[in-house]
Amino acid sequence: MPARDLGVTDAHSHLYIGPVDGGPIGAPILTDTEAVARELTIYRGLGGGAIVDCQPSAECGRDGRVLRDLSARTGVHVVAATGFHRRIYYPPDATLFTLPAEHAAARFMEEIRFGLVETRDTDQPVFPGLIKIAAEATLEESPRALFEAAAAVANATGYAIEMHTERGAGVEDFLAFFAGQSVSPRRLIFCHVDKRPDFGLHKELARAGVILEYDTFYRPKYRPQETVWPLVRAMAGAGLASQLALATDMAEPALWSEMGGGPGLSGIFTVIKAGLEALGLVDETIAALLGGNIAGRLTLEQMPDPA
C-alpha cells in the first residue's frame, strides 16, 4: 500500500508478547488480546492508522497469528518484524545466537520470502515489514554475526532496520558499523535515543540520514518535560523534524488503558499530538512526526538526503 495511506502510525510498540520458557524474571508479558483489541478500536476511532510491532521472533514471544487477527478485527494496520531481540529475552537453549552470519541471514530472509515461521502453516502467512534488531550497550557486547546478517538482508531487500539501543548508548559506533557493511543510514531507525538527550549527537545522526525514534513521553522516570520535549523542539527548530519518528513502546500492561493503566494508545493524540501542537508545530510537521516519517522509512525505495 502507499506509505501515505498508513496515516497516524506508532513507530514502535508491542501488541502481543507471549511468555518465554526460561526467560528473565520480570520480562514483559502482554497476552490480554481482548483488551488490546478494544484499545486498538479506540485508537482507530481517534484517527490511528497503523502500529509497528517490534517483537522480532517467535522464540522471544512474537505471534504473527495474533497480530493478523488484531489487525483484521480492528482495522488498524500492523507492521510485523523479523530479526532478533536481546539475548536475555530468549530461552537458554535458543540457537539463534550461535549461528554464523550467513545462516542467520538465511533465517531472516526466509521469513521475508515465506512468512513469519509461526504463520506458515496457516491460510494467510504474515510477512514482516522491517528488520528489528537489538543492541547491547556497546558494539563489542552485541552479537556481531547477527548484526552482519541483518545488514546483509537489508542490503539485499531494501528493508529498513529498526534497532533497539540501550538508552542510546554506542550509537556512534553502531552507525559506523553499518556504514562498514554498506548499509545506508537512510535504512536505519535508532530506538530509545531520547533517553540520551544530547542534541548535538542527535543532530549529527539525523544529518547523516538516520531516523531517531523517541518514546519516553509516557515515562515520568525519564523526565519527558526536561528531555524529550526539548529535543523535539530543538530538532524541529534545526529543520530536522523529518528525521524523527514518535512512538509509545507499550510493552508493559501498565501503559494500556484497557488493562487498568495508561495513558494508552489514545495518548498518541491526547499527550503526544497535543504536545506537538503546544510547541506550535504546523500540521504538516505533526503529520510527519506521527506517521509520515516512519512510513517513508518502511518503503523499499531509497530516501532523499535530509536537509
WOMO-V107378 format. One record per residue. N is the residue number from 1. RES is the residue in one small letter. PHI is phi in whole degrees, 0 to 359 (none if undefined). Layout:
BEGIN
N_RES_PHI + N_RES_PHI
END
This chain:
BEGIN
1_m_none + 2_p_298 + 3_a_303 + 4_r_296 + 5_d_277 + 6_l_291 + 7_g_73 + 8_v_301 + 9_t_226 + 10_d_283 + 11_a_284 + 12_h_195 + 13_s_208 + 14_h_217 + 15_l_257 + 16_y_204 + 17_i_223 + 18_g_283 + 19_p_293 + 20_v_242 + 21_d_299 + 22_g_82 + 23_g_288 + 24_p_291 + 25_i_297 + 26_g_89 + 27_a_297 + 28_p_300 + 29_i_231 + 30_l_223 + 31_t_234 + 32_d_279 + 33_t_292 + 34_e_293 + 35_a_295 + 36_v_298 + 37_a_297 + 38_r_299 + 39_e_290 + 40_l_298 + 41_t_296 + 42_i_297 + 43_y_302 + 44_r_298 + 45_g_296 + 46_l_278 + 47_g_117 + 48_g_289 + 49_g_248 + 50_a_205 + 51_i_218 + 52_v_269 + 53_d_270 + 54_c_255 + 55_q_270 + 56_p_265 + 57_s_204 + 58_a_297 + 59_e_294 + 60_c_247 + 61_g_109 + 62_r_289 + 63_d_215 + 64_g_297 + 65_r_294 + 66_v_293 + 67_l_299 + 68_r_299 + 69_d_296 + 70_l_297 + 71_s_295 + 72_a_296 + 73_r_287 + 74_t_248 + 75_g_81 + 76_v_270 + 77_h_291 + 78_v_239 + 79_v_261 + 80_a_270 + 81_a_230 + 82_t_251 + 83_g_130 + 84_f_206 + 85_h_257 + 86_r_295 + 87_r_303 + 88_i_296 + 89_y_268 + 90_y_248 + 91_p_298 + 92_p_302 + 93_d_262 + 94_a_299 + 95_t_273 + 96_l_306 + 97_f_279 + 98_t_258 + 99_l_282 + 100_p_291 + 101_a_304 + 102_e_293 + 103_h_287 + 104_a_295 + 105_a_299 + 106_a_298 + 107_r_295 + 108_f_296 + 109_m_294 + 110_e_297 + 111_e_292 + 112_i_293 + 113_r_279 + 114_f_243 + 115_g_106 + 116_l_303 + 117_v_303 + 118_e_284 + 119_t_249 + 120_r_289 + 121_d_266 + 122_t_254 + 123_d_288 + 124_q_227 + 125_p_302 + 126_v_258 + 127_f_254 + 128_p_286 + 129_g_250 + 130_l_199 + 131_i_255 + 132_k_255 + 133_i_230 + 134_a_226 + 135_a_266 + 136_e_271 + 137_a_293 + 138_t_223 + 139_l_297 + 140_e_296 + 141_e_278 + 142_s_274 + 143_p_286 + 144_r_302 + 145_a_299 + 146_l_288 + 147_f_295 + 148_e_296 + 149_a_296 + 150_a_299 + 151_a_297 + 152_a_297 + 153_v_290 + 154_a_299 + 155_n_294 + 156_a_283 + 157_t_247 + 158_g_84 + 159_y_294 + 160_a_281 + 161_i_249 + 162_e_254 + 163_m_245 + 164_h_297 + 165_t_242 + 166_e_275 + 167_r_57 + 168_g_80 + 169_a_293 + 170_g_70 + 171_v_296 + 172_e_299 + 173_d_292 + 174_f_293 + 175_l_298 + 176_a_296 + 177_f_300 + 178_f_294 + 179_a_299 + 180_g_293 + 181_q_264 + 182_s_66 + 183_v_271 + 184_s_294 + 185_p_303 + 186_r_285 + 187_r_256 + 188_l_246 + 189_i_232 + 190_f_259 + 191_c_268 + 192_h_65 + 193_v_287 + 194_d_291 + 195_k_284 + 196_r_237 + 197_p_282 + 198_d_256 + 199_f_300 + 200_g_300 + 201_l_296 + 202_h_299 + 203_k_297 + 204_e_295 + 205_l_298 + 206_a_295 + 207_r_293 + 208_a_288 + 209_g_121 + 210_v_286 + 211_i_274 + 212_l_257 + 213_e_258 + 214_y_251 + 215_d_210 + 216_t_261 + 217_f_300 + 218_y_263 + 219_r_244 + 220_p_304 + 221_k_296 + 222_y_264 + 223_r_52 + 224_p_302 + 225_q_293 + 226_e_260 + 227_t_238 + 228_v_291 + 229_w_293 + 230_p_298 + 231_l_296 + 232_v_300 + 233_r_299 + 234_a_293 + 235_m_294 + 236_a_296 + 237_g_295 + 238_a_273 + 239_g_78 + 240_l_244 + 241_a_300 + 242_s_293 + 243_q_254 + 244_l_243 + 245_a_227 + 246_l_257 + 247_a_208 + 248_t_248 + 249_d_47 + 250_m_270 + 251_a_279 + 252_e_257 + 253_p_306 + 254_a_297 + 255_l_268 + 256_w_265 + 257_s_298 + 258_e_285 + 259_m_250 + 260_g_92 + 261_g_246 + 262_g_156 + 263_p_279 + 264_g_77 + 265_l_296 + 266_s_295 + 267_g_297 + 268_i_301 + 269_f_266 + 270_t_280 + 271_v_252 + 272_i_284 + 273_k_298 + 274_a_298 + 275_g_293 + 276_l_294 + 277_e_295 + 278_a_295 + 279_l_285 + 280_g_84 + 281_l_287 + 282_v_285 + 283_d_302 + 284_e_298 + 285_t_292 + 286_i_298 + 287_a_297 + 288_a_292 + 289_l_294 + 290_l_259 + 291_g_156 + 292_g_300 + 293_n_292 + 294_i_289 + 295_a_297 + 296_g_296 + 297_r_288 + 298_l_282 + 299_t_290 + 300_l_271 + 301_e_279 + 302_q_284 + 303_m_272 + 304_p_290 + 305_d_297 + 306_p_293 + 307_a_295
END
